[in-house]
């Protein structure tokens, strides 16, 4: 009976040993989530902190759940922004942003306020020479204010909300 128990114990350890060395992907990230669209679903993570790098004389390899990449702009067909004087203030702000111009902006300019995840928060066309955008409802952080001229040119402002 004692040898049968010992045999069961040895078989158990031999069968469970490969599982002791298995490792899944693990990361400490700042943010992430799941998404779904007509083409399928995806999972993403933002801000991986830990990764390892192996370096050799012939090159290097970075291993981790998420790898950084760089995007290089090779060529652009820029549309020149016409001479329109626009002042955006105060920046940083806590309550509101003012957009002022020396001429009437109606029909010439539109603006879009976008958060850093790319979500459009507000879009409108100014009616006169100035407009105020209320920022009190938005969380502290960084936002992009894109001004679009009627010819398609865009000028972007980075807005800091305290």
N, CA and C of each residue as an Amber inpcrd file, in Angstrom:
protein
   486
   0.8290000  -1.1950000   0.0000000   0.0000000   0.0000000   0.0000000
   0.8690000   1.2520000   0.0000000   1.9970000   1.1740000   0.7420000
   2.8860000   2.3240000   0.8400000   3.5250000   2.6280000  -0.5160000
   3.8960000   1.5920000  -1.2670000   4.5140000   1.8130000  -2.5690000
   3.5020000   2.3520000  -3.5780000   2.2420000   1.9650000  -3.4540000
   1.1900000   2.4730000  -4.3330000   0.9840000   3.9670000  -4.1010000
   1.0050000   4.4240000  -2.8530000   0.8830000   5.8440000  -2.5260000
   2.0900000   6.6130000  -3.0420000   3.2720000   6.0310000  -2.8920000
   4.4940000   6.6810000  -3.3980000   4.4530000   6.7880000  -4.9110000
   3.9530000   5.7430000  -5.5780000   3.8470000   5.7620000  -7.0280000
   2.8690000   6.8400000  -7.4920000   1.7410000   6.9810000  -6.8080000
   0.7740000   8.0220000  -7.1460000   1.3890000   9.4100000  -6.9700000
   2.1720000   9.5930000  -5.9240000   2.8240000  10.8740000  -5.6570000
   3.8390000  11.2060000  -6.7430000   4.6370000  10.2190000  -7.1620000
   5.6430000  10.4400000  -8.2060000   4.9510000  10.7640000  -9.5250000
   3.8940000  10.0510000  -9.8830000   3.1610000  10.3010000 -11.1190000
   2.5410000  11.6990000 -11.0870000   1.9960000  12.0800000  -9.9400000
   1.4090000  13.4100000  -9.7960000   2.4460000  14.5020000 -10.0630000
   3.6210000  14.4060000  -9.4570000   4.6730000  15.4070000  -9.6480000
   5.1820000  15.4320000 -11.0810000   5.3120000  14.2590000 -11.7030000
   5.7900000  14.2160000 -13.0880000   4.7850000  14.8480000 -14.0480000
   3.5030000  14.6270000 -13.7930000   2.4880000  15.1990000 -14.6630000
   2.2710000  16.6970000 -14.4240000   2.4700000  17.1480000 -13.2230000
   2.2440000  18.5610000 -12.9230000   3.4790000  19.4250000 -13.1240000
   4.6400000  18.8410000 -13.3170000   5.8720000  19.6090000 -13.4630000
   5.8680000  20.5520000 -14.6680000   5.3850000  20.1450000 -15.8530000
   5.3940000  21.0930000 -16.9780000   4.5800000  22.3550000 -16.7020000
   3.5210000  22.2570000 -15.9000000   2.6900000  23.4190000 -15.6100000
   3.3830000  24.4210000 -14.6960000   4.3810000  23.9880000 -13.9630000
   5.1080000  24.8850000 -13.0640000   5.9430000  25.8930000 -13.8390000
   6.2990000  25.5680000 -15.0720000   7.1620000  26.4480000 -15.8570000
   6.4040000  27.2660000 -16.8920000   5.0980000  27.1030000 -16.9920000
   4.3110000  27.8840000 -17.9260000   4.1470000  29.3070000 -17.4190000
   4.2620000  30.2530000 -18.3110000   4.0690000  31.6490000 -17.9510000
   3.1560000  32.3040000 -18.9750000   2.2220000  33.0660000 -18.5170000
   1.3440000  33.8260000 -19.4040000   1.8760000  35.2510000 -19.5080000
   1.3490000  35.9980000 -20.4540000   1.7440000  37.3920000 -20.5660000
   1.2060000  38.1550000 -19.3690000   2.0590000  39.0250000 -18.8190000
   1.6780000  39.7990000 -17.6490000   2.2580000  41.1930000 -17.8050000
   1.4820000  42.1970000 -17.4920000   1.9620000  43.5700000 -17.5940000
   1.2300000  44.4560000 -16.6070000   1.9280000  45.4820000 -16.1250000
   1.3190000  46.5320000 -15.3260000   1.1550000  47.7180000 -16.2560000
  -0.0850000  48.0860000 -16.5750000  -0.3300000  49.1330000 -17.5570000
  -1.1560000  50.2550000 -16.9410000  -1.0960000  51.4230000 -17.5800000
  -1.8350000  52.5870000 -17.0950000  -3.3140000  52.5050000 -17.4430000
  -3.6120000  51.9130000 -18.5850000  -4.9870000  51.8590000 -19.0420000
  -5.1290000  50.7460000 -20.0650000  -6.3450000  50.4780000 -20.4650000
  -6.5810000  49.4610000 -21.4820000  -8.0610000  49.2030000 -21.6040000
  -8.3990000  48.2890000 -22.4760000  -9.8040000  47.9750000 -22.6250000
 -10.0510000  47.0210000 -23.7680000 -11.3060000  46.8260000 -24.0670000
 -11.7460000  45.9470000 -25.1410000 -12.5920000  46.7660000 -26.1090000
 -12.5580000  46.3850000 -27.3540000 -13.3800000  47.0580000 -28.3460000
 -13.9590000  46.0600000 -29.3120000 -15.0240000  46.4710000 -29.9640000
 -15.6780000  45.5850000 -30.9130000 -16.2100000  46.4160000 -32.0630000
 -16.1100000  45.8890000 -33.2530000 -16.6270000  46.5730000 -34.4260000
 -17.1510000  45.5670000 -35.4180000 -17.4920000  46.0410000 -36.5970000
 -18.0520000  45.1670000 -37.6210000 -17.0340000  44.1210000 -38.0740000
 -15.7460000  44.4640000 -38.0020000 -14.7050000  43.5440000 -38.4560000
 -14.2180000  42.5790000 -37.4110000 -14.6430000  42.7110000 -36.1550000
 -14.1930000  41.8030000 -35.1000000 -14.0170000  42.5250000 -33.7900000
 -13.2510000  41.9210000 -32.8920000 -13.0110000  42.5120000 -31.5790000
 -11.5140000  42.6020000 -31.3310000 -11.1290000  43.4370000 -30.3530000
  -9.7260000  43.6200000 -30.0270000  -9.5820000  43.9910000 -28.5590000
  -8.3780000  43.8050000 -28.0530000  -8.0140000  44.1990000 -26.7020000
  -6.7660000  45.0610000 -26.8010000  -6.7030000  46.1430000 -26.0040000
  -5.5310000  47.0080000 -26.0600000  -5.0880000  47.3850000 -24.6600000
  -3.8180000  47.7610000 -24.5590000  -3.2700000  48.2550000 -23.3050000
  -2.4170000  49.4780000 -23.5970000  -2.3510000  50.3850000 -22.6350000
  -1.6120000  51.6330000 -22.7980000  -0.6760000  51.7970000 -21.6090000
   0.5750000  52.1100000 -21.8710000   1.5010000  52.4620000 -20.7990000
   2.1910000  51.3030000 -20.1310000   2.6560000  50.3150000 -20.9150000
   3.3810000  49.2060000 -20.3020000   4.6650000  49.7380000 -19.6780000
   4.9150000  49.3460000 -18.4540000   6.0760000  49.8370000 -17.7270000
   7.2400000  48.8520000 -17.8110000   6.9790000  47.5590000 -17.7540000
   8.0330000  46.5530000 -17.6660000   8.2180000  45.8010000 -18.9760000
   9.4500000  45.6870000 -19.4020000   9.8210000  44.8660000 -20.5360000
  11.2930000  44.5130000 -20.3680000  11.7550000  43.5420000 -21.1150000
  13.1590000  43.1380000 -21.0250000  13.8040000  43.2960000 -22.3930000
  15.1060000  43.5760000 -22.3830000  15.8510000  43.7480000 -23.6160000
  17.0590000  42.8380000 -23.6040000  17.2560000  42.0840000 -24.6720000
  18.4440000  41.2430000 -24.8450000  19.2820000  41.8680000 -25.9510000
  20.5540000  42.1560000 -25.6520000  21.4250000  42.8170000 -26.6140000
  22.5660000  41.8890000 -27.0010000  22.8970000  41.9040000 -28.2770000
  23.9870000  41.0990000 -28.8080000  24.7380000  41.9630000 -29.7970000
  25.8970000  41.5340000 -30.2280000  26.6940000  42.3220000 -31.1720000
  25.9610000  42.5380000 -32.4910000  25.0790000  41.6230000 -32.8510000
  24.3720000  41.7440000 -34.1290000  23.0470000  42.4780000 -34.0280000
  22.6010000  42.8220000 -32.8180000  21.3460000  43.5380000 -32.6800000
  20.7570000  43.3760000 -31.3000000  19.5170000  43.7920000 -31.1300000
  18.8510000  43.6710000 -29.8360000  17.3840000  43.3140000 -30.0500000
  16.7910000  42.7260000 -29.0130000  15.3910000  42.3270000 -29.0330000
  14.7560000  42.8050000 -27.7450000  13.5830000  43.4400000 -27.8430000
  12.8120000  43.8450000 -26.6730000  11.6170000  42.9190000 -26.5540000
  11.4520000  42.3150000 -25.4000000  10.3370000  41.3930000 -25.1760000
   9.3770000  42.0130000 -24.1780000   8.1030000  41.9480000 -24.4600000
   7.0800000  42.4690000 -23.5700000   5.7200000  42.2720000 -24.1930000
   4.7030000  42.5910000 -23.4340000   3.3410000  42.4220000 -23.9210000
   3.0510000  43.4380000 -25.0160000   3.5560000  44.6370000 -24.8500000
   3.2520000  45.7210000 -25.7760000   4.5590000  46.3540000 -26.2010000
   4.7830000  46.4900000 -27.4700000   6.0090000  47.0930000 -27.9770000
   5.7060000  48.4920000 -28.4960000   6.5930000  49.4060000 -28.2150000
   6.4320000  50.7760000 -28.6950000   6.8110000  50.8400000 -30.1750000
   6.2190000  51.7500000 -30.9010000   6.5770000  51.9700000 -32.2830000
   6.5220000  53.4610000 -32.5630000   7.2360000  53.8620000 -33.5890000
   7.2650000  55.2630000 -33.9590000   6.6490000  55.4180000 -35.3400000
   5.9420000  56.5030000 -35.5360000   5.3490000  56.8070000 -36.8300000
   6.1010000  58.0050000 -37.3930000   6.5990000  57.8530000 -38.5980000
   7.3140000  58.9320000 -39.2590000   6.4550000  59.4740000 -40.3890000
   6.2700000  60.7670000 -40.4070000   5.5340000  61.4180000 -41.4800000
   6.5010000  61.6550000 -42.6300000   6.2550000  61.0150000 -43.7390000
   7.1630000  61.1240000 -44.8650000   6.8190000  62.2940000 -45.7750000
   5.5300000  62.5040000 -46.0270000   5.1180000  63.5770000 -46.9150000
   3.7180000  64.0090000 -46.5320000   3.4570000  65.2730000 -46.6630000
   2.1110000  65.7690000 -46.3910000   1.7600000  66.8490000 -47.3940000
   0.5170000  66.9020000 -47.7500000   0.0210000  67.9770000 -48.6080000
  -0.6960000  68.9730000 -47.7040000   0.0550000  69.9110000 -47.1960000
  -0.5050000  70.8650000 -46.2530000  -1.3310000  71.9260000 -46.9560000
  -2.4240000  72.2640000 -46.3240000  -3.2580000  73.3670000 -46.7970000
  -2.8750000  74.5700000 -45.9410000  -2.3870000  75.6360000 -46.5330000
  -1.9690000  76.7830000 -45.7190000  -3.1660000  77.4360000 -45.0300000
  -2.9580000  77.7740000 -43.7530000  -3.9980000  78.4530000 -42.9760000
  -4.0020000  79.9140000 -43.4060000  -5.1490000  80.4450000 -43.8010000
  -5.2170000  81.8520000 -44.1870000  -4.8860000  82.7640000 -43.0030000
  -4.5950000  83.9890000 -43.3180000  -4.2660000  84.9550000 -42.2780000
  -5.5050000  85.3000000 -41.4660000  -5.7600000  84.5120000 -40.4440000
  -6.8720000  84.7610000 -39.5310000  -6.2560000  84.8230000 -38.1370000
  -6.3690000  85.9530000 -37.5070000  -5.8190000  86.1080000 -36.1690000
  -6.8160000  85.5600000 -35.1650000  -6.3910000  84.5440000 -34.4200000
  -7.2360000  83.9260000 -33.4110000  -6.4220000  83.8270000 -32.1280000
  -7.0480000  84.2050000 -31.0260000  -6.4140000  84.1120000 -29.7090000
  -7.2130000  83.1130000 -28.8750000  -6.5270000  82.1100000 -28.3100000
  -7.1600000  81.1010000 -27.4580000  -6.5750000  81.2720000 -26.0650000
  -7.4250000  81.5460000 -25.0660000  -6.9500000  81.8030000 -23.7120000
  -8.0400000  81.5000000 -22.7060000  -7.8290000  81.4030000 -21.4020000
  -6.5390000  81.1910000 -20.7370000  -6.1170000  79.7260000 -20.8910000
  -4.8530000  79.5000000 -20.8780000  -4.3280000  78.1470000 -20.9930000
  -3.0700000  78.0600000 -20.1440000  -3.0590000  77.2900000 -19.0840000
  -4.0540000  76.3210000 -18.5990000  -5.3070000  77.0110000 -18.0520000
  -6.3730000  76.2190000 -17.9780000  -7.6550000  76.7470000 -17.5330000
  -8.2970000  75.8060000 -16.5270000  -9.3300000  76.3100000 -15.8610000
 -10.1120000  75.4360000 -14.9770000 -11.6070000  75.5750000 -15.2690000
 -12.0250000  76.7120000 -15.8230000 -13.4500000  76.9560000 -16.0400000
 -13.8590000  77.0240000 -17.5090000 -13.1270000  77.7870000 -18.3080000
 -13.5410000  78.0120000 -19.6910000 -12.3370000  78.3410000 -20.5520000
 -12.5420000  78.2320000 -21.8570000 -11.5700000  78.6510000 -22.8690000
 -12.2770000  79.6870000 -23.7400000 -11.6060000  80.7860000 -24.0200000
 -12.1440000  81.7980000 -24.9250000 -11.4070000  81.7380000 -26.2510000
 -12.1640000  81.8360000 -27.3290000 -11.5910000  81.9550000 -28.6710000
 -12.0430000  83.3080000 -29.1890000 -11.0790000  84.1790000 -29.5020000
 -11.3960000  85.5210000 -29.9900000 -10.6680000  85.7920000 -31.2940000
 -11.3230000  86.5470000 -32.1510000 -10.7460000  86.9320000 -33.4280000
 -11.0120000  88.4130000 -33.6510000 -10.2010000  89.0730000 -34.5130000
 -10.4230000  90.4930000 -34.8010000 -11.5130000  90.6610000 -35.8600000
 -11.8890000  89.5470000 -36.5160000 -12.9740000  89.6140000 -37.4950000
 -14.0350000  88.5740000 -37.1620000 -15.1840000  88.7120000 -37.7640000
 -16.2870000  87.7950000 -37.5450000 -15.9010000  86.4020000 -38.0440000
 -16.0590000  85.3740000 -37.1770000 -15.6780000  84.0090000 -37.5250000
 -16.8240000  83.2220000 -38.1440000 -18.0250000  83.7870000 -38.1870000
 -19.2000000  83.0620000 -38.6830000 -18.9800000  82.5990000 -40.1140000
 -19.1600000  81.3040000 -40.3450000 -19.0070000  80.7320000 -41.6700000
 -17.5770000  80.5210000 -42.1150000 -16.6090000  80.9890000 -41.3440000
 -15.2070000  80.8560000 -41.7250000 -14.4810000  79.7960000 -40.9060000
 -14.8070000  79.7130000 -39.6250000 -14.1140000  78.7920000 -38.7230000
 -15.1040000  77.8840000 -38.0060000 -14.6550000  76.6840000 -37.6900000
 -15.3800000  75.8000000 -36.7820000 -14.3410000  75.2180000 -35.8340000
 -14.7920000  74.7300000 -34.6920000 -13.8390000  74.1560000 -33.7560000
 -14.3550000  72.8220000 -33.2450000 -13.3990000  71.9810000 -32.8130000
 -13.6990000  70.6870000 -32.2220000 -12.7990000  70.5070000 -31.0130000
 -13.3880000  70.1180000 -29.8810000 -12.6310000  69.8210000 -28.6650000
 -12.5470000  68.3060000 -28.5430000 -11.3210000  67.7890000 -28.4330000
 -11.0780000  66.3450000 -28.4270000 -10.2500000  65.9820000 -27.2000000
 -10.6090000  64.8710000 -26.5190000  -9.7890000  64.4170000 -25.3920000
  -8.6110000  63.5990000 -25.9270000  -7.7120000  63.1620000 -25.0480000
  -6.4980000  62.4890000 -25.4800000  -6.7410000  61.0540000 -25.9480000
  -7.9460000  60.5380000 -25.7830000  -8.2860000  59.2280000 -26.3360000
  -8.8710000  59.3690000 -27.7420000  -9.0130000  60.6140000 -28.2260000
  -9.5360000  60.8600000 -29.5590000 -11.0420000  61.0300000 -29.6110000
 -11.6760000  61.0860000 -28.4570000 -13.1290000  61.2270000 -28.4130000
 -13.5030000  62.6980000 -28.6090000 -14.4240000  62.9530000 -29.5450000
 -14.8870000  64.3130000 -29.7980000 -15.8650000  64.7020000 -28.6970000
 -15.5270000  65.7510000 -27.9550000 -16.3470000  66.1960000 -26.8370000
 -17.3260000  67.2930000 -27.2330000 -16.8990000  68.1710000 -28.1360000
 -17.7080000  69.3310000 -28.4850000 -17.2950000  69.8070000 -29.8680000
 -18.2590000  70.2070000 -30.6610000 -17.9870000  70.7300000 -31.9840000
 -19.0100000  71.8260000 -32.2770000 -18.5360000  72.9590000 -32.7920000
 -19.4510000  74.0660000 -33.0740000 -18.7920000  75.0550000 -34.0250000
 -19.6110000  76.0060000 -34.4920000 -19.1320000  77.1090000 -35.3070000
 -19.4030000  78.4040000 -34.5630000 -18.3720000  79.2210000 -34.3330000
 -18.5990000  80.5130000 -33.6880000 -19.4860000  81.3940000 -34.5570000
 -20.3220000  82.2140000 -33.9050000 -21.2530000  83.0810000 -34.6260000
 -20.6760000  84.4870000 -34.7930000 -19.8940000  84.9490000 -33.8300000
 -19.3730000  86.3140000 -33.9010000 -17.8560000  86.3360000 -33.8660000
 -17.3260000  87.3210000 -33.1190000 -15.8820000  87.4760000 -32.9980000
 -15.2990000  86.6880000 -31.8320000 -16.1560000  86.1810000 -30.9370000
 -15.6360000  85.4260000 -29.7900000 -16.6290000  84.3590000 -29.3530000
 -16.0980000  83.3610000 -28.6810000 -16.9190000  82.2850000 -28.1240000
 -16.2090000  81.7390000 -26.8920000 -16.9950000  81.3050000 -25.9170000
 -16.4360000  80.6710000 -24.7160000 -16.8340000  79.2070000 -24.7000000
 -15.8660000  78.3540000 -24.4090000 -16.1060000  76.9150000 -24.2750000
 -16.0390000  76.5910000 -22.7940000 -17.1310000  76.1040000 -22.2290000
 -17.1650000  75.7550000 -20.8080000 -16.3950000  74.4500000 -20.5940000
 -15.4300000  74.4660000 -19.6630000 -14.5740000  73.3020000 -19.3970000
 -14.8500000  72.6770000 -18.0330000 -15.7750000  73.2350000 -17.2680000
 -16.0110000  72.7710000 -15.8970000 -16.4490000  71.3100000 -15.8430000
 -17.1810000  70.8360000 -16.8360000 -17.7170000  69.4700000 -16.8240000
 -16.6570000  68.4240000 -17.1640000 -15.5120000  68.8520000 -17.6790000
 -14.4750000  67.9090000 -18.1070000 -13.4460000  67.6970000 -17.0080000
 -12.8800000  66.5060000 -16.9760000 -11.8700000  66.1470000 -15.9720000
 -10.5660000  66.8840000 -16.2480000  -9.7490000  67.0210000 -15.2090000
  -8.4320000  67.6320000 -15.3750000  -7.6190000  66.7670000 -16.3360000
  -6.9030000  67.4060000 -17.2320000  -6.0980000  66.6730000 -18.2060000
  -5.7560000  67.5400000 -19.3960000  -5.3410000  66.9030000 -20.4700000
  -4.9310000  67.5860000 -21.6890000  -5.9600000  67.3220000 -22.7820000
  -6.3020000  68.3620000 -23.5190000  -7.2830000  68.2850000 -24.5950000
  -6.7100000  68.9510000 -25.8360000  -7.2470000  68.6060000 -26.9930000
  -6.8520000  69.2500000 -28.2380000  -8.0360000  70.0720000 -28.7430000
  -7.7510000  71.3180000 -29.0770000  -8.7490000  72.1980000 -29.6790000
  -8.3270000  72.3940000 -31.1300000  -9.1180000  71.8620000 -32.0490000
  -8.8140000  71.9790000 -33.4750000  -9.7060000  73.0370000 -34.0970000
  -9.0740000  74.0430000 -34.6920000  -9.7930000  75.0700000 -35.4350000
  -9.6950000  74.7160000 -36.9120000 -10.8310000  74.6460000 -37.5790000
 -10.8540000  74.3010000 -39.0040000 -11.3760000  75.4990000 -39.7840000
 -10.5920000  75.9140000 -40.7810000 -10.9980000  77.0080000 -41.6640000
 -11.8810000  76.4430000 -42.7660000 -12.6530000  77.2970000 -43.4030000
 -13.5700000  76.8550000 -44.4610000 -12.8480000  76.1990000 -45.6330000
 -11.5490000  76.4980000 -45.8210000 -10.7970000  75.8740000 -46.9130000
 -10.2320000  74.5040000 -46.5300000 -10.4820000  74.0520000 -45.2840000
 -10.0280000  72.7350000 -44.8510000  -8.7840000  72.7490000 -43.9820000
  -8.1010000  73.8840000 -43.8850000  -6.8970000  73.9670000 -43.0580000
  -7.2580000  73.8180000 -41.5810000  -6.3700000  73.1660000 -40.8300000
  -6.6080000  72.9320000 -39.4000000  -5.4420000  73.4920000 -38.6020000
  -5.7710000  74.1630000 -37.5060000  -4.7610000  74.6110000 -36.5440000
  -5.1490000  74.0120000 -35.2060000  -4.2000000  73.3630000 -34.5360000
  -4.4830000  72.6680000 -33.2750000  -3.8310000  73.3780000 -32.1050000
  -4.5440000  73.4000000 -30.9900000  -4.0450000  73.9660000 -29.7420000
  -4.1360000  72.8950000 -28.6590000  -3.0750000  72.7560000 -27.8860000
  -3.1070000  71.8580000 -26.7380000  -3.6320000  72.6450000 -25.5450000
  -4.7410000  72.1820000 -24.9580000  -5.3910000  72.8580000 -23.8410000
  -5.1700000  72.0180000 -22.5930000  -4.7130000  72.6510000 -21.5190000
  -4.5040000  71.9750000 -20.2430000  -5.6130000  72.4080000 -19.2860000
  -6.3610000  71.4360000 -18.7860000  -7.4400000  71.6900000 -17.8100000
  -6.9380000  71.2670000 -16.4520000  -6.9880000  72.1970000 -15.5010000
  -6.5480000  71.8890000 -14.1240000  -7.6930000  71.4100000 -13.2950000
